[in-house]
Amino acid sequence: QVQLVESGGGLVQPGGSLRLSCAASGRIFSISTMGWYRQAPGKERELVAQITSGRNPDYADSVKGRFTISRDNAKNTVYLQMNSLKPEDTADYYCNADGTRTYGSMWPRNYWGQGIQVTVSS
């Protein structure tokens, strides 16, 4: 089984920064795409940013120029550096590992973390 553990969330003032981390553990052979999604109260979950194993990133328009996603393939870890945070960035942030292949399993699977809260408020 694969577990994703997120860290780094919390309360920050508008204009501040936070860095989220997500470490995947288990009998992992490879992970195709790692990403971050978020869900604000009363809204649907949305993609924030994702990055392929070749380190090609993709961002939601709302975070371009402010957020940076990166990953360490050796550690099966993905990071999200969030700068110039706005109140509208407030949400629960979820880590995702898509196309995860594990030893002993024939098919890739998609895994989610439990979520971590980010609150941007003065």
Stockholm file with secondary structure:
# STOCKHOLM 1.0

chainA/1-122         QVQLVESGGGLVQPGGSLRLSCAASGRIFSISTMGWYRQAPGKERELVAQITSGRNPDYADSVKGRFTISRDNAKNTVYLQMNSLKPEDTADYYCNADGTRTYGSMWPRNYWGQGIQVTVSS
#=GR chainA/1-122 SS CCEEEEECCEEECTTCCEEEEEEEESSEEEEEEEEEEEECTTSCCEEEEEEETTCCEEECTTTTTTEEEEEEGGGTEEEEEECSCCGGGCEEEEEEEEEEEETTCSSCEEEECCCEEEEECC
#=GC SS_cons         CCEEEEECCEEECTTCCEEEEEEEESSEEEEEEEEEEEECTTSCCEEEEEEETTCCEEECTTTTTTEEEEEEGGGTEEEEEECSCCGGGCEEEEEEEEEEEETTCSSCEEEECCCEEEEECC
//
